Amino acid sequence: MYEDFYGMRVRPFALTPDPHFLFMSRKHRFAFSMLEYALSGQAGFTVITGEIGSGKTTLIRHLLRGRTENANFGVIANTHESFGCLLQWIMTAFGISSTSDDRAARYQAFIRYLITQFGEGKQTILIVDEAQNLSIELLEELRLLSNINADEDQLLQMILVGQPELLQKLRRPELTQFAQRISVNYHLTALSYPETRAYIRHRLRVAGARPDLMTEAALKAVFHFTNGMPRIINSVCDMACVYGYAEGLETIDANTVLAVVRDKEKDALLPLHHITGRLDDEALNQAIEDSVAASCAKEGPFEEEPARMAHPEPEPDEHQEGMQSIAFRSPDDFAGVEQTQRAGLLKTAPVRLSPANTIVPIISQRNRRRDRPKRLGWFLGLL
């Protein structure tokens, strides 16, 4: 609608997760480094959490886009407490067919699959999105599946992605054993003001628009009302572009953003961090400036990296369709985790993102003897 008017190739603020628009804030960069560390270090369980709309799924899709031939991913994205047999969902995610209805037979088929993949030098990685919806019983099933790893050989790695409720579940006493097996965890928080400003300009640049399409005052207003939550930022900025187009504005200013916010307040559907209320213009401007100042004082400046910002024109994401088909084609503390362990993890995670945002090769560098898959089969009682 407004794309041609503002010289855009695509809409910059669509609400669907799109890894082409991924902005590596300080938090997202660290979370992605944790994922790389977990996979390269053969971690059993990795947990990534964050508020609704914080960019968790986009981060995972970026990981999948950079997958290598040595990594075999299975994704479960449609989770709920009563979705049936967890093992069947997992097998479907990896494309494993089994004609047997017997649970033990399916379990053995899954183990054979893992051993085969290991023998071919591939890591098998299960990603469960929206994991906060899993019941205690299903989480315990996941923990039991981790028992199939033999000695130093990590046959199955698992990444759980979810909202803060997932942390609350993992702190429950009955999941203490599960929490103790979590090697890496990270919680994504909202963007600071400098990151919000860089995030909006980044998306405009990727879409082909002028990065300065929105004035500094407009960017400050967006941050004040969204508290730096990416999905809410997208919603407000998208409508600001619509309003600007309707009024024929070449530049979107703070008044346009305020018009969007006031209309959103009437609907009461968008969870805005602040409301305009009955504040006069002077008081409202002061409140916005106070929010920005507080954010800058808390987190400091954020420097954009030119190499990281230079993205080609977005192209259709092949894997996005794959994730959807997988999802619908089939029926700062953890309990028991020592603070010193977490501190030690951070000290031993020197993984840095490459300028192109590609993941490092994640296949283990251990020497694999040819007879190891056979030995594992014997160890696990399949031979």
Buried (B, 14 or more C-beta within 10 A) or exposed (E): EBBEBBEBEBBBBEEEBBBBBBBBBBBBBBBBBBBBBBBBBBBBBBBBBBBEBBBBBBBBBBBBBBBBEBBBBBBBBBBEEEBEBBBBBBBBBBEBEBEEEEEEEBBBBBBBBBBEBBBEEBBBBBBBBBBBBBBBEBBBBBBEBBEBBBEEBBBBBBBBBBBEEBBEBBBEEEBBEBBBBBBBBBBBBBBBBBBBBBBBBBBBBBBBBBBEBBBEBBBBBBBBBBBBBBBBBBBBBBBBBBBBBEEEBEEBBBBBBBBBBEEBBEEEEBBBBBEBEEEEEEEBBEBBEEBBEEBBEEBEEBEBEEEBBEBEEBEEBEBBEEBEEBBEEBEEEBBBBEEEEBEEBEEEBEBEBEEEBEBBBBBBEEEBEEEBBBBBBEBBEEE
